Amino acid sequence: MQKYVLSELDSGERVISERVPGIRSVALGFWVGAGSRDETDAKAGVSHFIEHLLFKGSHAYTAQQIAEIFDGLGGELNAATSREHTMVYARVPDGHVQTALDVMTDMVFAPAFSELDAEREVVLEEIAMYEDTPQELVHDLFSEAVFGSHALGRPVIGTADVISSVTRRVLSTYHRQMYAGGNVVIAAAGNIEHSKLMRMLARSQSQQRPPAGGPRVRRPLVKAPPPGFRFARKDTEQYHVCIGAPGIARSDHRRFAASILDSILGGSASSRLFQEIREKRGMAYSVYSFASQYTDTGLVGVYLGTREENLAPSLEIASEQLLDIAAGNVRPDEIARAKENLKGRIMLSMESTSNRMSRLGKSLITETELLSFERIIAKIEAVEPDEVAELAALLFAAEKLSISGIGPKERVFRAAARRINPSVLARAA
């Protein structure tokens, strides 16, 4: 059974940890409730840009010192930004936790925002790289097709216009507002006692405390916009396609049925789409389903990349499989295999201190109930075939489906995608 301990610092951060005996490492994460959906259009990409700048020097450390210290510890240091949070995380030997916390605290709460123009160019290159990677870019187009002008429809990485012009003052103000103590969770998993972690954090924050402020309350998405169509013309060898719709929230009790649906549809090597499109017919190298869950909504969909001659038949197969599952044609062996797949992946993931830390931090920063492993397994086992079919019928109803694509000819793409949702193509004409 997982045993975690939860506390709160005087400065407002919540601290959660789990001791994992028998290992010599500790995974640490600073989770901040600041993501791309918290930005205005005029600040699109600021959360991600700040994540980059945290590594470029702080009040007490230069960028080179930060790199040298973690190299000297034999540790790992990285960061990531999503639509709803930013995370700075590390994994170090258990004897070096204090040093890691000292550096990470200073990075997170006292960035110098130095080397601004140099890092600006790095992020602009990253944006250009995404635009040259159609299998990634099509997902951003898909989010825009589903969520329209809402912030959830914008790329996490931001836009070149904003990144090329945003000022140090704007970055500093946003950081002060979003990196407030009450909007931060510190998570740890590994060979460390919670009381010792709290003492170490107190020592780190005696040098650098976070700005004052409580947790940020973001405005919920009351109703998703109507489904949309997005296409970008590029001279690619393949057409890259996403089809799908709004999903369910992270706290929705149907999330376990959604995971099983994802596994059956396209989330594993034995899934229907992988077998029917790739293995049996050789129509695609990459084909899969995906699901994202946010505080108040989600995203579900299918991706495939294929040549022009295979585009229409591949999309027809995908449509047929969605309709078949929604009609209740889910075999007992598919359900059983999906359940075992999920349980096995959870068990294997928990052998990683980084995964354990991420589970703790993400649950707390997103205000999601932290279930024990036993309850998770029980929830998975309790899913019935009709729940999976009902959810498929609800989420993948043809009239709800948005479509995004990248390829050389929009006319060809439209003709192939017409079977998926004719009404959305008619509106986009």
C-alpha positions in Angstrom: 0.0 0.0 0.0 1.3 3.5 -0.9 1.9 5.6 2.2 2.4 9.3 1.6 2.6 12.3 4.0 1.2 15.7 3.4 2.2 19.0 5.0 2.2 22.7 4.3 5.0 25.2 4.7 4.5 28.7 6.3 5.0 30.2 2.9 1.9 28.3 1.6 3.4 25.5 -0.5 2.0 22.0 0.0 4.5 19.3 0.5 3.8 15.6 -0.2 6.2 12.7 0.0 6.4 9.0 -0.1 9.3 7.0 1.4 10.4 4.1 -0.9 12.7 1.7 1.1 15.5 -0.3 -0.5 16.7 2.4 -3.0 19.3 5.1 -2.8 17.7 7.9 -4.9 15.1 10.6 -4.4 12.9 12.2 -7.0 11.9 15.8 -6.4 9.4 18.0 -8.2 8.3 21.6 -7.9 4.8 21.7 -9.4 3.3 25.2 -10.3 -0.3 25.8 -11.2 0.7 27.8 -14.3 0.1 26.5 -17.8 -0.8 27.7 -21.2 -4.5 27.8 -20.4 -3.8 30.4 -17.8 -2.3 32.8 -20.4 -4.1 35.5 -22.5 -3.5 35.6 -26.2 -1.1 38.4 -25.6 1.0 36.2 -23.3 0.7 32.9 -25.3 3.8 30.8 -24.4 4.9 32.8 -21.4 4.6 29.8 -19.0 6.8 27.7 -21.3 9.3 30.6 -21.8 9.7 31.0 -18.1 10.3 27.3 -17.7 13.3 27.7 -20.0 14.6 30.8 -18.2 14.6 29.1 -14.8 17.7 27.3 -16.0 19.5 30.5 -17.2 20.5 31.7 -13.7 18.9 32.7 -10.4 19.6 35.0 -7.5 22.4 32.7 -6.1 23.5 30.6 -9.1 24.6 31.2 -12.7 23.3 28.9 -15.5 26.7 27.2 -15.7 26.8 26.7 -11.9 23.3 25.1 -12.0 24.5 22.7 -14.7 27.8 21.9 -13.0 26.2 21.3 -9.6 23.8 18.7 -10.9 26.5 17.1 -13.0 28.6 16.9 -9.9 25.8 15.2 -8.0 25.4 12.6 -10.7 21.8 13.8 -10.8 19.2 14.6 -13.4 17.4 18.0 -13.7 14.7 18.9 -16.2 11.4 20.7 -16.5 8.2 20.6 -18.5 5.2 22.8 -19.2 1.6 21.6 -20.0 -1.7 23.3 -20.4 -2.3 23.4 -16.7 1.0 23.3 -14.9 4.7 23.7 -15.0 7.1 21.2 -13.3 10.8 21.4 -12.4 12.0 18.0 -11.4 15.2 16.2 -10.4 16.4 12.8 -9.4 19.5 12.7 -7.2 21.3 10.2 -4.8 19.8 10.4 -1.3 22.9 12.1 0.1 22.5 15.1 -2.1 18.9 16.1 -1.5 19.7 19.3 0.4 22.0 20.6 -2.4 19.4 19.8 -5.0 16.6 21.6 -3.0 18.8 24.6 -2.4 19.4 25.0 -6.1 15.9 24.2 -7.3 14.3 26.6 -4.7 16.5 29.4 -6.0 15.7 28.6 -9.6 12.0 28.3 -9.1 11.4 31.3 -6.9 14.3 33.7 -7.8 15.1 33.4 -11.5 17.4 36.2 -12.8 15.7 36.3 -16.2 19.1 36.7 -17.6 20.3 35.7 -21.1 16.7 36.7 -22.2 17.4 37.3 -25.8 19.6 34.2 -26.3 16.9 32.0 -24.8 14.3 33.8 -26.8 16.1 32.5 -29.9 16.2 29.0 -28.5 12.4 29.0 -28.0 11.8 30.5 -31.5 13.9 27.6 -32.9 11.8 25.2 -30.9 8.6 26.6 -32.4 10.2 26.4 -35.9 11.1 22.7 -35.1 7.5 21.9 -34.2 6.2 23.6 -37.4 8.6 21.3 -39.4 7.4 18.2 -37.6 3.9 17.5 -39.0 3.2 14.5 -36.7 3.5 16.9 -33.7 2.0 20.0 -35.3 -1.2 18.2 -36.3 -2.0 17.7 -32.6 -1.8 21.5 -32.0 -4.1 22.0 -35.0 -6.4 19.4 -33.4 -6.6 21.2 -30.1 -7.5 24.3 -32.0 -10.2 22.5 -33.9 -11.7 21.1 -30.7 -11.4 24.2 -28.4 -11.4 27.0 -30.9 -10.3 30.4 -29.5 -10.2 29.1 -25.9 -6.8 29.0 -24.3 -6.9 25.1 -24.4 -6.8 25.4 -28.2 -3.5 27.2 -28.2 -0.1 25.4 -28.4 1.7 25.1 -25.1 4.9 26.3 -26.7 3.3 29.7 -27.6 3.5 31.8 -30.7 6.5 33.4 -32.4 4.9 36.8 -32.3 4.6 36.8 -28.5 8.0 35.1 -27.8 9.9 37.5 -30.1 8.5 40.6 -28.3 7.6 39.7 -24.7 9.5 41.9 -22.2 11.4 41.0 -19.0 8.8 43.1 -17.1 5.9 41.0 -18.4 7.8 37.8 -17.6 8.7 38.9 -14.1 5.1 40.1 -13.3 3.6 36.8 -14.5 6.2 34.8 -12.5 5.4 36.7 -9.3 1.6 36.1 -9.8 1.8 32.4 -10.7 4.8 31.2 -8.7 3.1 32.2 -5.4 3.5 29.8 -2.4 -0.1 28.7 -2.4 0.1 27.8 -6.1 3.0 25.5 -5.7 3.3 21.8 -4.7 6.6 20.2 -3.8 6.6 16.4 -4.2 9.2 13.8 -3.3 9.5 10.0 -3.6 12.4 7.8 -2.7 14.8 7.2 0.3 13.7 10.2 2.4 11.6 10.7 5.6 9.0 13.4 5.4 10.2 15.2 8.6 13.7 15.4 7.2 12.4 16.7 3.9 10.5 19.5 5.7 13.7 20.5 7.6 15.6 20.6 4.4 13.0 22.8 2.7 12.9 25.1 5.7 16.7 25.5 5.3 16.4 26.1 1.6 13.7 28.7 2.0 15.6 30.6 4.7 17.6 31.8 1.8 14.8 32.2 -0.8 11.1 32.3 -0.1 8.3 32.2 -2.7 6.1 35.3 -3.4 3.1 35.5 -1.2 -0.3 34.4 -2.6 -2.8 31.6 -2.6 -3.7 28.9 -5.1 -5.0 30.2 -8.4 -8.6 29.5 -9.3 -9.0 29.2 -13.0 -12.2 29.9 -14.9 -13.8 26.6 -16.0 -14.7 25.8 -19.5 -18.5 25.8 -19.2 -19.2 24.5 -22.7 -16.9 23.3 -25.5 -17.3 25.2 -28.8 -18.8 23.3 -31.8 -16.5 20.9 -33.5 -14.0 22.4 -36.0 -11.8 21.6 -39.0 -8.2 22.7 -39.4 -5.9 21.9 -42.3 -2.3 23.1 -43.0 -0.9 22.6 -46.4 2.7 21.2 -46.4 4.6 19.3 -49.0 4.8 16.1 -47.0 5.0 12.6 -48.2 2.2 11.5 -45.8 -1.0 13.0 -44.7 -1.1 13.5 -40.9 -4.6 13.3 -39.4 -6.3 13.7 -36.0 -9.9 13.0 -35.4 -11.7 13.2 -32.0 -13.6 15.4 -29.6 -13.7 16.8 -26.1 -13.1 14.1 -23.4 -13.7 13.8 -19.7 -12.2 15.7 -16.8 -9.5 14.3 -14.6 -11.8 13.7 -11.7 -14.6 12.1 -13.7 -15.4 8.6 -12.4 -15.6 7.3 -16.0 -11.8 7.9 -16.4 -11.1 4.2 -15.8 -13.6 3.2 -18.6 -11.9 5.8 -20.8 -8.5 4.2 -20.2 -9.8 0.8 -21.2 -11.5 2.3 -24.3 -8.2 3.9 -25.2 -6.3 0.6 -24.8 -8.9 -1.3 -27.0 -9.1 1.4 -29.7 -5.5 2.3 -30.3 -3.4 2.5 -27.2 -1.5 -0.8 -27.5 0.0 -3.2 -30.0 -3.0 -5.5 -29.9 -5.5 -2.6 -30.3 -8.0 -2.5 -33.1 -6.6 0.4 -35.0 -3.0 -0.9 -34.8 -4.0 -4.3 -35.9 -6.5 -3.4 -38.6 -4.6 -0.4 -40.2 -0.9 -1.3 -39.7 -0.5 -5.0 -39.1 -3.2 -6.5 -41.4 -3.1 -3.9 -44.2 0.2 -2.1 -43.9 -1.5 1.3 -44.5 0.3 3.2 -41.8 3.5 3.1 -39.8 2.1 5.2 -36.9 -1.5 4.9 -35.8 -2.8 5.3 -32.2 -5.5 6.7 -30.0 -4.8 9.3 -27.3 -6.5 10.9 -24.3 -5.8 14.0 -22.2 -7.6 15.0 -19.1 -7.8 18.5 -17.7 -9.4 20.0 -14.6 -12.8 20.5 -16.2 -12.7 18.8 -19.6 -10.5 16.5 -21.7 -9.5 15.5 -25.2 -9.8 12.2 -27.0 -8.8 11.3 -30.5 -7.1 9.1 -33.0 -3.9 9.9 -35.0 -2.6 8.3 -38.1 0.0 9.2 -40.8 -0.3 7.7 -44.2 0.2 8.2 -47.9 -2.5 9.7 -50.2 -3.6 6.3 -51.6 -4.2 4.9 -48.1 -5.8 8.0 -46.6 -9.5 7.3 -47.4 -9.4 3.6 -46.6 -7.5 4.2 -43.3 -10.1 6.8 -42.2 -12.9 4.5 -43.2 -11.5 1.7 -41.0 -11.0 4.1 -38.1 -14.6 5.3 -38.5 -15.9 1.7 -38.6 -14.0 0.7 -35.5 -15.4 3.7 -33.5 -18.9 2.8 -34.6 -18.5 -0.8 -33.8 -17.3 -0.1 -30.2 -20.0 2.5 -29.7 -22.6 -0.1 -30.8 -21.5 -2.3 -27.9 -19.5 -4.8 -29.9 -16.7 -5.2 -27.3 -15.4 -8.7 -26.9 -14.8 -10.1 -23.4 -11.2 -11.0 -24.3 -10.6 -7.3 -25.4 -11.8 -6.0 -22.0 -9.8 -8.6 -20.1 -6.6 -7.8 -22.0 -7.1 -4.1 -21.6 -7.6 -4.4 -17.9 -4.4 -6.5 -17.5 -2.5 -4.1 -19.7 -3.5 -1.1 -17.5 -2.8 -2.9 -14.3 0.6 -4.1 -15.5 1.6 -0.7 -16.7 0.7 0.9 -13.4 2.7 -1.7 -11.4 5.7 -1.3 -13.7 5.6 2.5 -13.5 5.7 2.4 -9.7 9.2 0.9 -9.8 10.3 4.4 -10.8 10.7 7.1 -8.1 10.2 9.7 -10.7 6.8 8.2 -11.6 5.8 8.0 -8.0 6.8 11.6 -7.4 4.9 12.7 -10.5 1.7 10.9 -9.4 1.8 12.6 -6.0 2.6 16.1 -7.4 0.2 16.0 -10.3 -2.7 14.8 -8.1 -2.2 17.6 -5.6 -1.6 20.5 -8.0 -4.7 19.4 -10.0 -6.9 18.8 -6.9 -7.5 15.2 -8.0 -8.2 12.5 -5.4 -5.1 10.4 -4.7 -6.3 6.8 -4.8 -4.4 3.9 -3.4 -3.0 1.4 -5.8 -5.5 -1.1 -4.4 -8.4 1.2 -5.2 -7.1 1.9 -8.7 -6.9 -1.8 -9.4 -10.4 -2.3 -8.0 -11.8 0.6 -10.1 -10.2 -0.9 -13.3 -11.6 -4.4 -12.5 -15.1 -3.0 -11.9 -15.4 -1.5 -15.5 -18.1 -3.3 -17.5 -18.2 -3.7 -21.3 -21.4 -1.6 -21.6 -19.7 1.3 -19.8 -16.9 1.3 -22.4 -19.5 1.1 -25.2 -21.6 3.9 -23.7 -18.6 6.2 -23.3 -17.4 5.5 -26.9 -20.9 6.4 -28.2 -20.9 9.6 -26.2 -17.4 10.8 -26.9 -17.0 9.7 -30.5 -20.5 10.5 -31.8 -20.0 11.6 -35.4 -21.6 15.0 -34.9 -19.1 15.8 -32.2 -15.9 15.0 -34.1 -13.4 17.6 -35.0 -10.8 16.9 -37.7 -7.3 18.3 -38.3 -4.8 17.4 -41.0 -1.5 18.3 -42.6 -0.6 17.4 -46.2 0.0 18.6 -49.7 -3.7 18.8 -50.9 -6.6 20.0 -48.9 -9.1 18.8 -51.6 -7.8 15.3 -51.2 -7.9 15.5 -47.4 -11.5 16.8 -47.4 -12.7 14.1 -49.7 -11.1 11.4 -47.5 -12.4 12.9 -44.2 -16.0 13.5 -45.4 -17.2 10.2 -43.9 -16.0 11.2 -40.4 -18.2 14.2 -39.9 -19.7 15.8 -43.1 -21.3 18.7 -41.1 -18.0 20.0 -39.8 -16.5 20.0 -43.3 -19.6 21.8 -44.6 -19.2 24.5 -42.0 -15.5 24.9 -42.8 -16.1 25.1 -46.6 
